Amino acid sequence: MLPYTPVHKTLMEKLGFPLVITSGNISDEPICICEEEAHSRLKNVADGFLHHDRPILNRIDDSVCFFAAAGVRMVRRSRGFANAPIMLDTPSKPVLACGAFYKNTFCLFDDNKAYVSHHIGDLDGSLAYCYFKEEIQKYKRKYNINPSLVVRDLHPSYLSSLYADELGLPCLKVQHHHAHIASVMAEYGLREKVLGIAYDGTGLGSDGKIWGAEFLLADLKDFQRLGHLKYVPLPGGDLAVKHPFRTALGFIYPNMHRFSKYIERLDGEQVKIIINQIERKVNAPLASSMGRLFDAVASIINLRDTVDYEGQAALELESLILPTNDCYGYRIEREGTGFFIDVDVLLEELYTDYINGVPQGIISAKFHNTVINFTLDLAKRIRDMNNVGKVVLSGGCFQNRYLLEGLNRELQGEGFAVYIPSKIPVNDGGISLGQAAIASTYFS
């Protein structure tokens, strides 16, 4: 990369070898901001330390964005962006929205200004949680906002939820994917009902199951779930996220006899334990997750059975894509007042391609094309039944450029008005704004 500060330029002029430059922190921990902290936490990581004579007052990450679907898309909204408030149409009493668990941000909302924090990170450790609490106090002082109401995710065990519960303020609980859709509605000033399509890894649903591939008829106060991926068991729960072969077994159960070569490749004892887990319904929650579908496909085609970081399997699957317009089959079934998408045929046809030697890049493209096709198919059915022409896309899976651009193109080709976040992250970094926007309709 080009040096973007004078100290980088000076270093490169003096040194005759390349440098690896990254944030001063262990993965998932807050950035170090003083010499003592850096030496203590990074002594086993860094080869040397270059200190400055000016103290650092605030920990803040670089912002990350990419260009897709004719616009800038945020992955991480932080340095250079976080100070700018997002203006909402409806003024509200002072509100604190505590955000999600992964890629956390919080939001302070007063009058009609929403101050979404810079990237805090994953709240899965004491350092990150302390940082989260410290930054909330800083923002309250900086913007002179003393919230009288608090909003949190529906999940009771998120540290952000526990923090909200401890404040002793009136508390609104908001479903994860409703907040995803509301965040985009807030950015674009949408008040009417929209068709929200939320594709991500996991979020607690209002039925107590794990959601992650949701079609919601939503406004800023409520939503109706009209479609989702067919529920499959997720053996091991969070353990399946780190081991996609577990997720794959959940997707192909009880049709495992059709995937014999895949099963033979796995550890037989582990497979027996996992199948027993599924059949006895022991730590095998039901999930309707697009992120987990990507994981399952990556394992079935022998791309990745375990991951080292979040989203690795899906990223590698996208990176393989070779051009083709072909796709796989699927079924959309009625379920009460809505629909579910059955991907059994998709997975069987995909597996047949794999054992017949079709290149992984072609299989990946056909899989992505199929996701675009069934998403468009279900969106059209919902539009015809509910007379809704505006579509909102949100969730971490839409960081996949092939999926985002393909679906945006097809939806617009069918006459939909498509709204994709630009000022806020498409991933869980935008959740806090959605929570605040929903709160504004309750507390205005």
Secondary structure in CASP SS format (residue, H / E / C, confidence):
PFRMAT SS
TARGET T0000
AUTHOR 0000-0000-0000
METHOD secondary structure of the structure
MODEL  1
M C 1.00
L C 1.00
P C 1.00
Y C 1.00
T C 1.00
P H 1.00
V H 1.00
H H 1.00
K H 1.00
T H 1.00
L H 1.00
M H 1.00
E H 1.00
K H 1.00
L C 1.00
G C 1.00
F C 1.00
P C 1.00
L C 1.00
V C 1.00
I C 1.00
T C 1.00
S C 1.00
G C 1.00
N C 1.00
I C 1.00
S C 1.00
D C 1.00
E C 1.00
P C 1.00
I C 1.00
C C 1.00
I C 1.00
C C 1.00
E H 1.00
E H 1.00
E H 1.00
A H 1.00
H H 1.00
S H 1.00
R H 1.00
L H 1.00
K C 1.00
N C 1.00
V C 1.00
A C 1.00
D C 1.00
G C 1.00
F C 1.00
L C 1.00
H C 1.00
H C 1.00
D C 1.00
R C 1.00
P C 1.00
I C 1.00
L C 1.00
N C 1.00
R C 1.00
I C 1.00
D C 1.00
D C 1.00
S C 1.00
V E 1.00
C E 1.00
F E 1.00
F E 1.00
A E 1.00
A C 1.00
A C 1.00
G E 1.00
V E 1.00
R E 1.00
M E 1.00
V E 1.00
R E 1.00
R C 1.00
S C 1.00
R C 1.00
G C 1.00
F C 1.00
A C 1.00
N C 1.00
A C 1.00
P C 1.00
I E 1.00
M E 1.00
L E 1.00
D E 1.00
T E 1.00
P E 1.00
S E 1.00
K E 1.00
P E 1.00
V E 1.00
L E 1.00
A E 1.00
C C 1.00
G C 1.00
A C 1.00
F C 1.00
Y C 1.00
K C 1.00
N E 1.00
T C 1.00
F C 1.00
C E 1.00
L E 1.00
F E 1.00
D E 1.00
D E 1.00
N E 1.00
K E 1.00
A E 1.00
Y E 1.00
V E 1.00
S C 1.00
H C 1.00
H C 1.00
I C 1.00
G E 1.00
D C 1.00
L C 1.00
D C 1.00
G C 1.00
S H 1.00
L H 1.00
A H 1.00
Y H 1.00
C H 1.00
Y H 1.00
F H 1.00
K H 1.00
E H 1.00
E H 1.00
I H 1.00
Q H 1.00
K H 1.00
Y H 1.00
K H 1.00
R H 1.00
K H 1.00
Y H 1.00
N C 1.00
I C 1.00
N C 1.00
P C 1.00
S C 1.00
L E 1.00
V E 1.00
V E 1.00
R E 1.00
D E 1.00
L C 1.00
H C 1.00
P C 1.00
S C 1.00
Y C 1.00
L H 1.00
S H 1.00
S H 1.00
L H 1.00
Y H 1.00
A H 1.00
D H 1.00
E H 1.00
L C 1.00
G C 1.00
L C 1.00
P C 1.00
C E 1.00
L E 1.00
K E 1.00
V E 1.00
Q C 1.00
H H 1.00
H H 1.00
H H 1.00
A H 1.00
H H 1.00
I H 1.00
A H 1.00
S H 1.00
V H 1.00
M H 1.00
A H 1.00
E H 1.00
Y H 1.00
G C 1.00
L C 1.00
R C 1.00
E C 1.00
K C 1.00
V E 1.00
L E 1.00
G E 1.00
I E 1.00
A E 1.00
Y E 1.00
D E 1.00
G E 1.00
T E 1.00
G E 1.00
L E 1.00
G C 1.00
S C 1.00
D C 1.00
G C 1.00
K C 1.00
I E 1.00
W E 1.00
G E 1.00
A E 1.00
E E 1.00
F E 1.00
L E 1.00
L E 1.00
A E 1.00
D C 1.00
L C 1.00
K C 1.00
D C 1.00
F E 1.00
Q E 1.00
R E 1.00
L E 1.00
G E 1.00
H E 1.00
L E 1.00
K C 1.00
Y C 1.00
V E 1.00
P E 1.00
L C 1.00
P C 1.00
G C 1.00
G C 1.00
D H 1.00
L H 1.00
A H 1.00
V H 1.00
K H 1.00
H C 1.00
P H 1.00
F H 1.00
R H 1.00
T H 1.00
A H 1.00
L H 1.00
G H 1.00
F H 1.00
I H 1.00
Y C 1.00
P C 1.00
N C 1.00
M H 1.00
H H 1.00
R H 1.00
F H 1.00
S H 1.00
K H 1.00
Y H 1.00
I H 1.00
E H 1.00
R H 1.00
L C 1.00
D C 1.00
G H 1.00
E H 1.00
Q H 1.00
V H 1.00
K H 1.00
I H 1.00
I H 1.00
I H 1.00
N H 1.00
Q H 1.00
I H 1.00
E H 1.00
R H 1.00
K C 1.00
V C 1.00
N C 1.00
A C 1.00
P C 1.00
L E 1.00
A E 1.00
S E 1.00
S E 1.00
M H 1.00
G H 1.00
R H 1.00
L H 1.00
F H 1.00
D H 1.00
A H 1.00
V H 1.00
A H 1.00
S H 1.00
I H 1.00
I C 1.00
N C 1.00
L C 1.00
R C 1.00
D C 1.00
T C 1.00
V C 1.00
D C 1.00
Y C 1.00
E C 1.00
G C 1.00
Q H 1.00
A H 1.00
A H 1.00
L H 1.00
E H 1.00
L H 1.00
E H 1.00
S H 1.00
L C 1.00
I C 1.00
L C 1.00
P C 1.00
T C 1.00
N C 1.00
D C 1.00
C C 1.00
Y C 1.00
G C 1.00
Y C 1.00
R E 1.00
I E 1.00
E E 1.00
R E 1.00
E E 1.00
G C 1.00
T C 1.00
G E 1.00
F E 1.00
F E 1.00
I E 1.00
D E 1.00
V C 1.00
D H 1.00
V H 1.00
L H 1.00
L H 1.00
E H 1.00
E H 1.00
L H 1.00
Y H 1.00
T H 1.00
D H 1.00
Y H 1.00
I H 1.00
N C 1.00
G C 1.00
V C 1.00
P C 1.00
Q H 1.00
G H 1.00
I H 1.00
I H 1.00
S H 1.00
A H 1.00
K H 1.00
F H 1.00
H H 1.00
N H 1.00
T H 1.00
V H 1.00
I H 1.00
N H 1.00
F H 1.00
T H 1.00
L H 1.00
D H 1.00
L H 1.00
A H 1.00
K H 1.00
R H 1.00
I H 1.00
R H 1.00
D H 1.00
M H 1.00
N H 1.00
N C 1.00
V C 1.00
G C 1.00
K E 1.00
V E 1.00
V E 1.00
L E 1.00
S E 1.00
G C 1.00
G H 1.00
C H 1.00
F H 1.00
Q H 1.00
N C 1.00
R H 1.00
Y H 1.00
L H 1.00
L H 1.00
E H 1.00
G H 1.00
L H 1.00
N H 1.00
R H 1.00
E H 1.00
L H 1.00
Q H 1.00
G H 1.00
E C 1.00
G C 1.00
F C 1.00
A E 1.00
V E 1.00
Y E 1.00
I C 1.00
P C 1.00
S C 1.00
K C 1.00
I C 1.00
P E 1.00
V C 1.00
N C 1.00
D H 1.00
G H 1.00
G H 1.00
I H 1.00
S H 1.00
L H 1.00
G H 1.00
Q H 1.00
A H 1.00
A H 1.00
I H 1.00
A H 1.00
S H 1.00
T H 1.00
Y H 1.00
F H 1.00
S C 1.00
END
